[in-house]
Amino acid sequence: MADFLSFNRFITQDVLIVFYYFGALLMPILLYFFRGVLLKKVSFLRSVDEKLRSFYGKFGLREKILFWMTFLTIFFCMELCWRMVFEAMIGYFDMHDYLYRLSTQVRN
């Protein structure tokens, strides 16, 4: 506990992992379930949703399959980018932690 309070133990990696999973898993699920609330509260989103629904309704089976394949590809690319951002941050803070430990060893 003393290491934590004196900042000799860094919690950055643990916190980043929690935020990664929050953004990667929980945010899409929450946005999907609160979509209805957003559509009721924001008239701009409601009008966009109506236009997109009428546009999607005109699609044939082939266009609908292509739409969902494109949507899933973009979604997985966003998830991959989210992952890479957090890996870069974790790598940065790991280097910081390693250099901190190295500097304390040199002093002793």
Solvent accessible surface area in square Angstrom, and as a share of the most:
residue,aa,sasa,rsa
1,M,172,0.77
2,A,77,0.60
3,D,83,0.43
4,F,90,0.38
5,L,117,0.58
6,S,63,0.41
7,F,153,0.64
8,N,74,0.38
9,R,126,0.46
10,F,54,0.23
11,I,72,0.36
12,T,39,0.23
13,Q,76,0.34
14,D,73,0.38
15,V,60,0.35
16,L,20,0.10
17,I,68,0.35
18,V,99,0.57
19,F,115,0.48
20,Y,28,0.11
21,Y,108,0.41
22,F,85,0.36
23,G,14,0.13
24,A,8,0.06
25,L,107,0.53
26,L,81,0.40
27,M,74,0.33
28,P,40,0.25
29,I,88,0.45
30,L,64,0.32
31,L,99,0.49
32,Y,155,0.59
33,F,143,0.59
34,F,110,0.46
35,R,91,0.33
36,G,35,0.34
37,V,72,0.41
38,L,74,0.37
39,L,32,0.16
40,K,162,0.68
41,K,160,0.68
42,V,60,0.34
43,S,72,0.47
44,F,141,0.59
45,L,66,0.33
46,R,97,0.35
47,S,46,0.30
48,V,53,0.30
49,D,26,0.13
50,E,106,0.47
51,K,145,0.61
52,L,105,0.52
53,R,142,0.52
54,S,63,0.41
55,F,119,0.50
56,Y,66,0.25
57,G,55,0.53
58,K,166,0.70
59,F,47,0.20
60,G,36,0.34
61,L,137,0.68
62,R,195,0.71
63,E,82,0.37
64,K,63,0.27
65,I,90,0.46
66,L,111,0.55
67,F,82,0.34
68,W,119,0.42
69,M,117,0.52
70,T,65,0.38
71,F,98,0.41
72,L,85,0.42
73,T,81,0.47
74,I,97,0.49
75,F,55,0.23
76,F,125,0.52
77,C,68,0.41
78,M,116,0.52
79,E,40,0.18
80,L,103,0.51
81,C,70,0.42
82,W,95,0.33
83,R,108,0.39
84,M,102,0.46
85,V,79,0.45
86,F,15,0.06
87,E,90,0.40
88,A,68,0.53
89,M,66,0.29
90,I,31,0.16
91,G,31,0.30
92,Y,126,0.48
93,F,73,0.30
94,D,63,0.33
95,M,120,0.54
96,H,86,0.38
97,D,37,0.19
98,Y,122,0.47
99,L,109,0.54
100,Y,68,0.26
101,R,126,0.46
102,L,73,0.36
103,S,41,0.27
104,T,39,0.23
105,Q,126,0.56
106,V,118,0.68
107,R,183,0.67
108,N,157,0.81
